[in-house]
Amino acid sequence: MIMLASDIIERPNRLIRVKALVAQNRLFVLGVAILFIVVATCMLASWVAPYEPAKIVMSGRLLPPSAEHMMGTDRLGRDIFSRVLYGGRTSILIGLCVVLIAMLIGCPVGLMAGYFGGRTDLLLMRLSDVFLAFPPLLLPIAITAALGPGLWNAVIALAVSWFPWYARMMRAAATMVRQELYIGAARTIGVGHFRILVRHVAPNSLTPLIVQASMDFGYAILAVASLSFIGLGARSPAVEWGLIAADSRTDFLDQWWTALLPGFSIFVTVLAVNLVGDGLRDVLDSKQGRGE
């Protein structure tokens, strides 16, 4: 009953603190607003886009931005604004998949390494170090080149190269949680390792991973766009932000809108995601949020 009463008292305090942090962090609110608009607009591209993204109109090639074409047209007469909306839907979903797959691989690895320690920790962490030995984008390029160009191959390559970061973060958090008194008490009364991991260690180790995932989401969008730009990601007729920028690389010197406006869409989205990630860090990390 004492624990229950303390929880009842603590919940309003947490809610008040969260509201105060949100009110003080205007950049967080701005990031949420921008990200909501971008995601909602891209997800509703079928209704918002004025033209079909793959519709070719040779008579309307390389038209500058106007009332008819907000972002102009490309070298095949396709409406860039429509392609950015449809491409954003692909980029956002793919970026989300990269982060989720990386977490699904890295979290169990780090959880077992941090909880069991010893040889298990040594083996799993040395395995993760193999992937960390490569530069951030070099390993995805190598894996994608080996699997063959393609959007889902790029997703797999990025997730495999990113999971060690989540494994190490989860290991650090699990190592701290396993030293808590309630974990020792659970072991004493005979609770199994699997139940302790699922019910106690994992839920209390997720805060830093949520913050990291929220920030990696933007970097995942940027990484997928980079692979598509060099021909290892999305391929036509798919529509993706990096592929849109790649299609315009021969025209952007004379027709600036073909590359600048799609690139600006990536910039705004990644900026909004980073603002949201910074705000979540302040909200979820109570000590950092209070400046302690």
KOLFI-865565 format. One line per 8 residues: number of its first residue (from 0); for each residue x, y, z of C-alpha. Coordinates in steps of 0.2 Angstrom, whole numbers. Each point is the difference from the previous one (the first is absolute). Example, Ala and Ser with C-alpha at 12.3 -4.5 7.8 and 13.67 -1.06 7.14 Angstrom:
BEGIN
0) 62:-22:39; 6:17:-3
***
This chain:
BEGIN
0) 0:0:0; 15:12:3; 6:-3:-17; -17:3:-7; -2:16:9; 17:6:-6; -4:-4:-18; -16:10:2
8) 9:15:6; 14:-2:-12; -10:-1:-16; -8:18:1; 18:7:4; 6:-9:-16; -14:7:-10; 3:18:7
16) 18:-2:-4; -3:-6:-18; -12:15:-3; 12:12:7; 14:-7:-11; -11:0:-16; -5:18:4; 18:6:2
24) 7:-9:-15; -8:9:-14; 12:-8:-13; -7:-17:5; -18:6:-3; 6:7:-17; 8:-16:-4; -15:-10:4
32) -11:12:-11; 11:-1:-15; 2:-19:1; -19:-2:2; -3:11:-15; 14:-9:-11; -6:-18:5; -19:4:-2
40) 3:8:-17; 11:-14:-6; -12:-13:6; -14:8:-8; 9:3:-16; -13:-9:-10; -12:14:4; 12:15:2
48) 11:-3:-15; -7:10:-16; 8:-12:-12; 5:-18:-2; 18:-2:5; 5:-10:-15; -10:10:-13; 12:5:-14
56) -5:16:-10; 15:4:-12; -8:16:-5; 2:6:18; 18:-4:3; 10:10:13; -13:13:4; 5:11:14
64) -11:1:16; -17:8:-4; -18:0:6; -3:-15:-11; 16:-10:6; 5:6:17; 17:-8:-1; 2:0:-19
72) 2:-15:-11; 15:-11:-4; 8:-5:-16; -15:-12:-4; -13:13:4; -5:-9:16; -7:11:14; 14:1:13
80) -12:5:14; -11:-16:-3; 16:-10:0; 7:7:16; -17:-4:9; 0:-18:-6; 19:-1:2; -2:6:18
88) -12:-14:4; 13:-13:-6; 14:9:9; -9:1:17; -6:-18:0; 17:-6:-5; 9:10:13; -12:-7:13
96) 3:-17:-6; 19:2:1; -1:6:18; -12:-13:6; 10:-15:-8; 16:7:8; -9:1:17; -7:-18:-2
104) 18:-6:-3; 10:11:12; -12:0:15; 0:-19:3; 19:-1:-3; 3:14:13; -13:-6:12; 8:-17:2
112) 18:7:0; -4:12:14; -10:-11:10; 10:-16:0; 17:8:-2; 16:-11:0; 3:-10:-16; -17:4:-7
120) 4:19:1; 17:-3:-7; -6:-10:-15; -15:11:-5; 10:16:2; 15:-6:-10; -12:-5:-14; -8:17:1
128) 17:8:-1; 3:-9:-17; -14:11:-7; 6:16:9; 17:-2:-8; -6:6:-17; -4:19:-4; -19:4:2
136) -4:0:-18; 13:-12:-7; -7:-16:7; -18:4:-7; 7:3:-17; 10:-16:0; -15:-10:6; -12:8:-13
144) 13:-3:-14; 1:-18:5; -19:-3:2; -3:11:-16; -8:17:-2; -17:2:7; -10:9:14; -2:-15:12
152) 17:-5:-2; 6:17:5; -12:-1:15; 8:-17:5; 18:7:-2; -4:15:10; -8:-10:14; 14:-12:1
160) 13:14:1; -10:10:13; -5:-14:13; 16:0:9; -4:18:7; -16:-6:7; 8:-16:7; 13:11:9
168) -13:12:7; -11:-14:6; 15:-9:8; 5:15:10; -18:3:6; -2:-19:4; 16:0:9; -6:14:12
176) -18:-8:2; 6:-17:5; 9:7:15; -16:7:7; -7:-8:16; -16:-6:-8; 9:-10:-13; 10:-9:14
184) -17:-2:10; -8:-8:-16; 15:-12:-2; -1:-5:19; -18:-5:-1; 3:-11:-16; -6:11:-14; 7:-6:-17
192) 13:10:-10; -12:2:-15; -14:7:11; 12:12:9; 7:6:-17; -17:2:-8; -9:7:15; 13:10:9
200) 16:3:-9; -6:4:-17; -14:13:5; 12:9:11; 14:1:-13; -10:7:-15; 1:19:4; 17:4:-8
208) -5:-12:-15; -16:10:-3; 10:16:-1; 13:-7:-11; -13:-8:-12; -9:17:-1; 16:8:-6; 6:-14:-11
216) -17:0:-10; 6:16:-8; 17:-7:-4; -8:-16:-7; -10:11:-12; 16:9:-5; 10:-16:-2; -13:-9:-11
224) 0:16:-11; 19:-1:-1; 0:-18:-6; -14:4:-12; 10:15:-7; 15:-11:-4; -11:-13:-8; 0:-13:14
232) -17:4:7; -17:3:-8; -2:-3:-18; -12:6:-13; -15:-1:-1; 0:2:19; 0:18:7; 11:5:14
240) 9:16:5; 17:-6:-3; -5:-6:-17; -8:16:-5; 16:9:5; 10:-12:-11; -11:2:-15; 3:19:1
248) 19:0:1; 3:3:-18; -12:15:0; 2:9:16; 13:12:-6; -12:8:-12; -16:-5:8; 3:3:19
256) -18:-5:5; 2:-18:-6; 13:-4:14; -2:14:13; -18:-2:4; 0:-19:3; 16:2:10; -8:13:10
264) -14:-13:4; 13:-12:7; 8:14:10; -16:6:8; -6:-18:5; 17:-4:7; 1:16:10; -18:-3:7
272) 5:-17:5; 15:6:9; -10:13:9; -12:-13:6; 14:-11:5; 8:14:11; -17:3:8; -3:-18:4
280) 17:-1:8; -4:14:11; -17:-7:5; 5:-18:2; 17:3:9; -6:9:16; 17:5:6; 5:8:-16
288) -17:8:-2; 2:8:17; 18:5:-4; 8:-11:14
***
